[in-house]
Amino acid sequence: GEQVATFLDKAVERQPRILNPLLERMKRRFAAMRAVSPSNKGNLYNYRLKPAVFGGDDNPIDFQPLVDRLLATMNEATERVMELLVGAVEKLLPKERDDRDHDVINGLKESFFSEQSLLIEKFSTNFFAARQNVANLKVVDRVGTHLRKLAMEACDKAVTSCILSKSDGLSTVSDVKHLILTNVVQVREEWKRMAAAAIFSLVEKQLGTLTVDLTQAGRGRIFLLRQALVGYLKLVVQHYQMHGQPQLQVQLKEFHAQLRRQHEQLGNLCHDLQEMQDPTQLGMEATRTAEKSHQTTRTAEK
Protein backbone atom coordinates (compact mmCIF):
# COMPACT_ATOMS: atom_id res chain seq x y z
CA GLY A 1 0.00 0.00 0.00
CA GLU A 2 0.97 3.60 0.54
CA GLN A 3 3.43 2.80 3.33
CA VAL A 4 5.30 0.29 1.16
CA ALA A 5 5.56 2.83 -1.67
CA THR A 6 6.89 5.46 0.77
CA PHE A 7 9.42 3.00 2.16
CA LEU A 8 10.74 2.17 -1.30
CA ASP A 9 10.84 5.82 -2.36
CA LYS A 10 12.97 6.63 0.66
CA ALA A 11 15.21 3.66 -0.14
CA VAL A 12 15.84 5.08 -3.61
CA GLU A 13 16.50 8.52 -2.14
CA ARG A 14 18.95 7.30 0.49
CA GLN A 15 20.71 4.70 -1.66
CA PRO A 16 23.47 6.98 -3.06
CA ARG A 17 24.48 8.19 0.42
CA ILE A 18 25.06 4.60 1.58
CA LEU A 19 25.84 2.58 -1.54
CA ASN A 20 28.33 4.97 -3.18
CA PRO A 21 30.70 5.09 -0.16
CA LEU A 22 30.49 1.28 0.07
CA LEU A 23 31.56 0.91 -3.56
CA GLU A 24 34.38 3.43 -3.08
CA ARG A 25 35.74 1.38 -0.17
CA MET A 26 35.62 -1.75 -2.32
CA LYS A 27 39.13 -1.62 -3.81
CA ARG A 28 40.62 -5.00 -3.00
CA ARG A 29 39.45 -8.11 -4.83
CA PHE A 30 39.49 -10.23 -1.65
CA ALA A 31 37.12 -7.87 0.17
CA ALA A 32 34.88 -7.50 -2.86
CA MET A 33 34.48 -11.26 -3.29
CA ARG A 34 33.71 -11.72 0.40
CA ALA A 35 31.11 -8.94 0.26
CA VAL A 36 29.01 -10.89 -2.25
CA SER A 37 29.79 -14.37 -0.96
CA PRO A 38 26.58 -16.21 0.06
CA SER A 39 28.39 -17.46 3.16
CA ASN A 40 28.50 -13.91 4.56
CA LYS A 41 24.79 -13.31 3.77
CA GLY A 42 25.50 -9.77 2.62
CA ASN A 43 26.53 -8.72 6.14
CA LEU A 44 30.30 -8.41 5.79
CA TYR A 45 31.52 -5.64 8.08
CA ASN A 46 31.95 -2.35 6.21
CA TYR A 47 30.24 -3.86 3.13
CA ARG A 48 26.70 -4.61 4.29
CA LEU A 49 24.41 -4.76 1.28
CA LYS A 50 20.92 -4.62 2.79
CA PRO A 51 21.17 -1.06 4.21
CA ALA A 52 22.83 0.03 0.96
CA VAL A 53 19.90 -1.25 -1.10
CA PHE A 54 17.06 -0.32 1.27
CA GLY A 55 18.42 2.95 2.63
CA GLY A 56 19.08 1.69 6.15
CA ASP A 57 18.40 -1.15 8.56
CA ASP A 58 14.98 -0.03 9.78
CA ASN A 59 11.67 -1.00 8.24
CA PRO A 60 9.22 1.70 9.35
CA ILE A 61 6.16 0.06 7.78
CA ASP A 62 3.29 -0.31 10.25
CA PHE A 63 1.42 -3.50 9.40
CA GLN A 64 -1.17 -3.18 12.18
CA PRO A 65 -3.71 -1.36 9.95
CA LEU A 66 -3.50 -4.33 7.57
CA VAL A 67 -4.13 -6.68 10.49
CA ASP A 68 -7.09 -4.58 11.65
CA ARG A 69 -8.65 -4.62 8.17
CA LEU A 70 -8.21 -8.36 7.90
CA LEU A 71 -9.81 -8.98 11.29
CA ALA A 72 -12.70 -6.66 10.37
CA THR A 73 -13.26 -8.79 7.28
CA MET A 74 -13.16 -11.93 9.43
CA ASN A 75 -15.78 -10.42 11.76
CA GLU A 76 -18.05 -9.91 8.76
CA ALA A 77 -17.41 -13.53 7.77
CA THR A 78 -18.42 -14.65 11.28
CA GLU A 79 -21.76 -12.89 10.99
CA ARG A 80 -22.32 -14.39 7.55
CA VAL A 81 -21.60 -17.91 8.81
CA MET A 82 -24.03 -17.51 11.71
CA GLU A 83 -26.69 -16.14 9.35
CA LEU A 84 -26.26 -19.24 7.18
CA LEU A 85 -26.65 -21.49 10.23
CA VAL A 86 -29.79 -19.67 11.27
CA GLY A 87 -31.14 -19.85 7.72
CA ALA A 88 -30.66 -23.62 7.64
CA VAL A 89 -32.96 -23.99 10.64
CA GLU A 90 -35.47 -21.36 9.52
CA LYS A 91 -36.18 -23.39 6.38
CA LEU A 92 -37.96 -25.86 8.68
CA LEU A 93 -40.18 -23.22 10.25
CA PRO A 94 -43.72 -22.51 9.01
CA LYS A 95 -43.69 -20.27 5.95
CA GLU A 96 -46.59 -18.25 7.28
CA ARG A 97 -45.80 -16.70 10.65
CA ASP A 98 -47.43 -13.81 12.46
CA ASP A 99 -45.59 -10.78 13.85
CA ARG A 100 -45.24 -12.44 17.23
CA ASP A 101 -43.41 -15.41 15.69
CA HIS A 102 -41.08 -13.05 13.84
CA ASP A 103 -40.30 -11.25 17.10
CA VAL A 104 -39.62 -14.57 18.81
CA ILE A 105 -37.30 -15.75 16.02
CA ASN A 106 -35.38 -12.47 16.12
CA GLY A 107 -35.02 -12.88 19.86
CA LEU A 108 -33.71 -16.42 19.41
CA LYS A 109 -31.21 -15.13 16.84
CA GLU A 110 -29.90 -12.51 19.25
CA SER A 111 -29.62 -15.10 22.00
CA PHE A 112 -27.80 -17.47 19.66
CA PHE A 113 -25.36 -14.80 18.44
CA SER A 114 -24.54 -13.71 21.99
CA GLU A 115 -23.60 -17.28 22.96
CA GLN A 116 -21.19 -17.90 20.06
CA SER A 117 -18.11 -16.42 21.75
CA LEU A 118 -15.93 -19.41 20.79
CA LEU A 119 -16.91 -19.13 17.13
CA ILE A 120 -16.26 -15.38 17.17
CA GLU A 121 -12.84 -15.86 18.79
CA LYS A 122 -11.83 -18.36 16.12
CA PHE A 123 -12.59 -15.81 13.41
CA SER A 124 -11.11 -12.76 15.12
CA THR A 125 -9.03 -12.55 18.29
CA ASN A 126 -7.62 -16.07 17.96
CA PHE A 127 -7.33 -16.15 14.17
CA PHE A 128 -3.55 -15.58 14.10
CA ALA A 129 -2.89 -17.40 17.39
CA ALA A 130 -4.45 -20.75 16.42
CA ARG A 131 -1.88 -23.59 16.26
CA GLN A 132 0.95 -21.04 16.53
CA ASN A 133 3.93 -20.94 18.91
CA VAL A 134 5.08 -17.44 17.92
CA ALA A 135 4.58 -15.13 20.90
CA ASN A 136 3.68 -12.07 18.82
CA LEU A 137 0.88 -13.95 17.07
CA LYS A 138 -0.83 -14.73 20.38
CA VAL A 139 -1.54 -11.04 21.06
CA VAL A 140 -3.68 -9.22 18.48
CA ASP A 141 -1.94 -5.87 19.01
CA ARG A 142 1.45 -7.46 18.26
CA VAL A 143 0.61 -9.32 15.06
CA GLY A 144 1.79 -6.29 13.08
CA THR A 145 5.20 -6.63 14.74
CA HIS A 146 5.48 -10.20 13.45
CA LEU A 147 4.51 -9.10 9.94
CA ARG A 148 7.24 -6.44 10.08
CA LYS A 149 9.70 -9.18 11.06
CA LEU A 150 8.63 -11.22 8.01
CA ALA A 151 9.19 -8.15 5.83
CA MET A 152 12.69 -7.63 7.28
CA GLU A 153 13.57 -11.26 6.62
CA ALA A 154 12.37 -10.80 3.05
CA CYS A 155 14.97 -8.01 2.64
CA ASP A 156 17.79 -10.45 3.34
CA LYS A 157 16.27 -13.11 1.12
CA ALA A 158 15.90 -10.66 -1.77
CA VAL A 159 19.56 -9.61 -1.49
CA THR A 160 20.58 -13.27 -1.55
CA SER A 161 18.34 -14.10 -4.49
CA CYS A 162 19.27 -11.13 -6.70
CA ILE A 163 22.94 -10.52 -5.84
CA LEU A 164 24.65 -13.14 -3.71
CA SER A 165 23.35 -16.11 -5.68
CA LYS A 166 24.88 -14.61 -8.87
CA SER A 167 28.39 -14.12 -7.51
CA ASP A 168 29.87 -17.36 -8.86
CA GLY A 169 32.34 -16.75 -11.64
CA LEU A 170 33.19 -13.15 -10.72
CA SER A 171 36.90 -12.43 -10.89
CA THR A 172 37.45 -8.70 -10.47
CA VAL A 173 36.35 -5.82 -8.26
CA SER A 174 34.67 -4.25 -11.28
CA ASP A 175 32.61 -7.40 -11.80
CA VAL A 176 31.38 -7.25 -8.20
CA LYS A 177 30.47 -3.56 -8.40
CA HIS A 178 28.64 -4.11 -11.67
CA LEU A 179 26.68 -7.01 -10.13
CA ILE A 180 25.56 -4.84 -7.23
CA LEU A 181 24.71 -1.73 -9.24
CA THR A 182 22.70 -3.57 -11.89
CA ASN A 183 20.57 -5.46 -9.38
CA VAL A 184 19.60 -2.96 -6.68
CA VAL A 185 16.26 -2.21 -8.37
CA GLN A 186 15.56 -5.91 -8.86
CA VAL A 187 16.30 -6.53 -5.16
CA ARG A 188 13.59 -4.09 -4.13
CA GLU A 189 11.08 -5.59 -6.57
CA GLU A 190 11.89 -9.07 -5.34
CA TRP A 191 11.48 -7.87 -1.75
CA LYS A 192 7.92 -6.73 -2.50
CA ARG A 193 7.08 -10.11 -3.95
CA MET A 194 8.71 -12.09 -1.11
CA ALA A 195 7.23 -9.97 1.68
CA ALA A 196 3.74 -10.26 0.21
CA ALA A 197 4.20 -14.02 -0.26
CA ALA A 198 5.33 -14.48 3.36
CA ILE A 199 2.34 -12.57 4.74
CA PHE A 200 -0.07 -14.32 2.38
CA SER A 201 1.36 -17.70 3.39
CA LEU A 202 0.71 -16.94 7.06
CA VAL A 203 -2.87 -15.84 6.40
CA GLU A 204 -3.48 -18.85 4.15
CA LYS A 205 -2.19 -21.19 6.86
CA GLN A 206 -4.47 -19.65 9.48
CA LEU A 207 -7.46 -19.85 7.12
CA GLY A 208 -6.69 -23.55 6.69
CA THR A 209 -6.58 -24.01 10.45
CA LEU A 210 -9.88 -22.16 10.83
CA THR A 211 -11.50 -24.35 8.18
CA VAL A 212 -10.42 -27.50 10.00
CA ASP A 213 -11.72 -26.18 13.32
CA LEU A 214 -15.07 -25.32 11.73
CA THR A 215 -15.65 -28.52 9.79
CA GLN A 216 -13.80 -31.36 11.53
CA ALA A 217 -13.76 -32.90 14.95
CA GLY A 218 -10.58 -34.36 16.41
CA ARG A 219 -8.32 -34.61 19.40
CA GLY A 220 -8.61 -31.34 21.31
CA ARG A 221 -10.86 -29.91 18.59
CA ILE A 222 -14.61 -29.68 18.23
CA PHE A 223 -16.72 -29.44 15.09
CA LEU A 224 -17.65 -25.77 15.56
CA LEU A 225 -20.21 -25.44 12.77
CA ARG A 226 -22.10 -28.53 13.86
CA GLN A 227 -21.97 -27.38 17.48
CA ALA A 228 -23.33 -23.95 16.56
CA LEU A 229 -26.04 -25.36 14.31
CA VAL A 230 -27.21 -27.82 16.95
CA GLY A 231 -27.11 -25.03 19.54
CA TYR A 232 -29.50 -22.85 17.56
CA LEU A 233 -31.66 -25.83 16.70
CA LYS A 234 -32.07 -26.60 20.40
CA LEU A 235 -33.13 -23.01 21.10
CA VAL A 236 -35.85 -23.24 18.46
CA VAL A 237 -37.00 -26.68 19.64
CA GLN A 238 -37.20 -25.49 23.24
CA HIS A 239 -39.27 -22.48 22.20
CA TYR A 240 -41.80 -24.48 20.21
CA GLN A 241 -42.00 -27.14 22.90
CA MET A 242 -43.15 -24.40 25.23
CA HIS A 243 -45.68 -23.07 22.71
CA GLY A 244 -47.08 -26.39 21.56
CA GLN A 245 -46.55 -26.95 17.86
CA PRO A 246 -46.17 -30.75 17.72
CA GLN A 247 -45.72 -31.04 13.94
CA LEU A 248 -42.83 -28.57 13.91
CA GLN A 249 -41.29 -30.25 16.94
CA VAL A 250 -41.24 -33.55 15.06
CA GLN A 251 -39.65 -31.92 12.00
CA LEU A 252 -36.95 -30.21 14.04
CA LYS A 253 -36.15 -33.31 16.06
CA GLU A 254 -35.89 -35.37 12.86
CA PHE A 255 -33.54 -32.74 11.42
CA HIS A 256 -31.41 -32.98 14.55
CA ALA A 257 -31.43 -36.78 14.34
CA GLN A 258 -30.37 -36.64 10.70
CA LEU A 259 -27.44 -34.43 11.60
CA ARG A 260 -26.37 -36.88 14.29
CA ARG A 261 -26.69 -39.89 11.96
CA GLN A 262 -24.73 -38.18 9.19
CA HIS A 263 -22.00 -37.26 11.63
CA GLU A 264 -21.79 -40.87 12.87
CA GLN A 265 -21.77 -42.22 9.30
CA LEU A 266 -18.93 -39.86 8.38
CA GLY A 267 -16.95 -41.04 11.40
CA ASN A 268 -17.53 -44.71 10.46
CA LEU A 269 -16.51 -44.05 6.88
CA CYS A 270 -13.26 -42.37 7.95
CA HIS A 271 -12.56 -45.30 10.30
CA ASP A 272 -13.20 -47.85 7.53
CA LEU A 273 -10.97 -45.96 5.09
CA GLN A 274 -8.14 -45.83 7.61
CA GLU A 275 -8.42 -49.58 8.18
CA MET A 276 -8.52 -50.32 4.48
CA GLN A 277 -5.15 -48.61 4.08
CA ASP A 278 -3.61 -51.42 6.16
CA PRO A 279 -2.34 -54.25 3.85
CA THR A 280 -3.04 -56.85 6.58
CA GLN A 281 -6.60 -55.64 6.89
CA LEU A 282 -7.01 -55.77 3.11
CA GLY A 283 -5.78 -59.34 3.08
CA MET A 284 -8.13 -60.41 5.87
CA GLU A 285 -11.05 -58.70 4.14
CA ALA A 286 -10.21 -60.47 0.86
CA THR A 287 -9.99 -63.84 2.65
CA ARG A 288 -13.37 -63.34 4.31
CA THR A 289 -14.93 -62.37 1.00
CA ALA A 290 -13.50 -65.47 -0.69
CA GLU A 291 -14.76 -67.79 2.09
CA LYS A 292 -18.25 -66.31 1.86
CA SER A 293 -18.18 -66.84 -1.91
CA HIS A 294 -17.15 -70.51 -1.55
CA GLN A 295 -19.85 -71.14 1.05
CA THR A 296 -22.48 -69.59 -1.22
CA THR A 297 -21.30 -71.78 -4.12
CA ARG A 298 -21.40 -75.01 -2.04
CA THR A 299 -24.87 -74.17 -0.75
CA ALA A 300 -26.13 -73.59 -4.27
CA GLU A 301 -24.71 -76.94 -5.47
CA LYS A 302 -26.48 -78.81 -2.68
N, C-alpha and C positions, 0 to 999 in steps of 0.2 A: 504494500500500500504506500501511502504518502511517506511514512517513516522510513521505509526501505529505500525509496527514491532519494530522500534527503541524505540518508547514510551514504549511499553510493556517490551522490554529488559531492559530498564533503571529502570522500576518499579520493576522488579525481582531483579536487582542489588541493588537497594536502600532499598528494603523491610526490610532486617534484621536490618539496622540502625534505622529504625523507629518503626517497629512492635515489635522487641524484647524488647526494653525499655518499650513499652506500656504494654506488657504482664507481665513484671517484676513489674510494678506499680500496677497491678491488683491483689491485695491480699485480699481485703474485698469482701465478697459475694454481699453486697448491691451495691457497685460500679460496680462490674462485671455485675450484672443483668441489671443495668441501661445502661451500655455501649452497650448492645445488644437489648435493648428495642426499638421496632418500634417507640414509641412515641418520642424518642430522635433522630431518623433518623440517628444514627451513628455519631452524632456530640457532644457527651457528652464531656465537657471540660476535657482535659488531657487523653481522651480515644477515640479520633476521628479515625474512622476506614478507611475512604476513603484515607487520605494521607498514612496510614500504608500499604494499599493494592496497591496503585498506585504510591508510592514513592514520594509523595508530593501533593500539591494542584493545581499546574499548569498543564495545558495541552498544551504542546508546538506545537501540530500538526497544521500545516498551511493548511487549507482547500481551500485556494484560487486557487491553481493549479487545484484542482478537479472541482471547479466552472468554471474556464477558459476552461477546456476540455469539460465540458458539454455544455457551450455556443457555443463553436466551432462546436460541433456536431449539435446543434440547428440551427446554421447558414447554415450548409450543408443541413439540412432538409428544411430550407426556400427556398434555391435554387431549391431543388428537387420539392417542392410544386409548385413553379412558373413555372418550366419546364413542369409539368403535366398540369397546366392551359393553357399554351401556346400550348401544344400538342393537347389539346381538341379542340382548335380553328383551328389549322393547318390541322386537319383531313377534314375540310370543304373546304380547299383551293385546287386549281387545282393540280393534281398529277404531271403534267408536267409543270415546270416553268423554265424560262430562268435565266441566272446569275443575271440579273437586279432584277428580282422578289426575288431571294434569298437574295440579298443585302438589298432590301427594308424590307423583313421580319426580317432579323437580326437587322436592324435599329429600327423596331417597338419593337422587343424584348428588346433591350437596353433601349428604351424609357419607356417601360412598367416596367422593373425592377427598373429603377431609380425613378419611381413614387410610389413604394410600400413601402414607409417608415413605414407606420402603421403596415403592415404585418411583416416587418423585426423587428420592435420593439417588437411585440408580441412574436416572437420567441427568441429574444436575450435580449436586454437591459431591457425589461419589463417582462421577463419570470418569475422571482422570485417575482416581485412586484405586479403582477396582483392579485386583490382581497385580498391583504394582508395589515394588519395594523401594522406589525412589521417594525420599522424604518430601521433596518439594511438590510431588504430585498428590500427596495426601492432604495438602492444605490448599484450598481453592485460590486464596490470595497469592500463593507462591508458584502457581503453575506457570505464570508468565516468566518467572525466573528460570525455570527449567527449559522453556522454549528458547530463551536467550542463550542458555548454555548449548543447546543443540545448534543454534545459529553460529556460535563461536567455533564449535567443533567443525562445522561446515567450512569455515574459513581455512582451517588447516588442511582439510581434505581437498579443497579446491586448489590450493597451492601445490599440493602433492600431485594431483591429477594433471594440472596444466603446465607445471614447470619441472618439478623434481623427477617425475616419471619419464621426462624426455631428455634427461641429462646424459644418458649413455652415448658414448661416441664423441663427446665434446673433447677438444684437445687444447684449446687456447682460452685466454681470458676474454678475448673478443667474442668467441663462441658463446661463452656463459652470459655475457652482457646482452648479446643479441637475443638469446633464449628468454631472458627475463623481460626485456623491453617489449618484445613482440607478443608476450602472453599475458601482460598485466590486465588488459581488458577482458580477455577470455577467462581469467581467474575470477573476476567479479561476476561475470555472467554465469559461470559454473557454480559459484557460491549461491546465487539466487536459486538455481535449480536444486542444488543439494539441500539447502536450508528448507525450502518448501517441501521437498520429498521427505525429509526427516520429520517435519511437523505433521505432514499428511499421514506418514506411516504410524505415528503415535495415535492420531485420531482414529485411523482405520482399525488399529489394534483394539482400542477401547470400544469402538462400535461393535466389533466382533465379540468382545467379552459381554457387552450389554445384550446382544442378540442371544447368546447362550443362556444368560441369566433369565431372560424373558421366556424362552421357548423350551428349555430343557431342565430336567431335574437331575440331581447328582449329589455326590458326597459334598456336604456343606453348602448346597445350592438348592433353592426351591424353584419351581416352575412358576414364575411371577405372574405371567398372563393368566394361567389357569387359576391361580390363587385369587387374583383380582376378579376374574369373571365369576367364579363360584361365590366370592364374597358379595358381589352385587346381586347375584341370583338369590342368595339367601335372604338379603334384605327385602327383595320383592316378594318372595315366598312368605316370609313372616308377616308382611303387611297384608297380603290377601288372605292368609290364614285367619287374621284378626277380623277381616271384613267379609268373610264368607263367600268366596267365589270358587266353589269346588272344581268346576271344569278347568279353570285357569291353574288352580293348584296342581291338578293332575298333569297338565301340559308342562308346567315348570319343573315339577319333580322328575318327569320323564326326560326332559332336557338335561337336567342335572345327572340323572342316571346314565344317559348316553355319553356325557362327558367323561364320567368315571369309567365306563366300559371301554371307551376309545383309548383312554390313558392306559388302562391295564393291558389292552391288546397291543398297544405300541411297546410297552415294556416287555411283554412276552415275545414280540417279534424281534426286538433288539437282543434279548437273551438267546433266542433260537439262532439268530445270525452269528452271534459270538461263538456259540457252540459248534456251529457248522464250519467255522474256520479251523477247527481242530482236526487234523488228519485222522487221529484215532477215532474221534466221534464220527467222522464221515465213514470210516471203515465199519464201525459197529452198526451205523444206520443202514449201510448197504447190505450187511450180513442179515440184519433183521428183515429187510425188505425181501431178500432172496428166500429166506426161510418161509415167510408168509406166502410167497409165490408158489414154492414147492408144495406147501400144505394145501393150498387152493387147488393145485393141479391134481394131487393124489385124491382129494375129496371128490373132484369132478369125475375121475376115472372110476371110482367105486360106484 
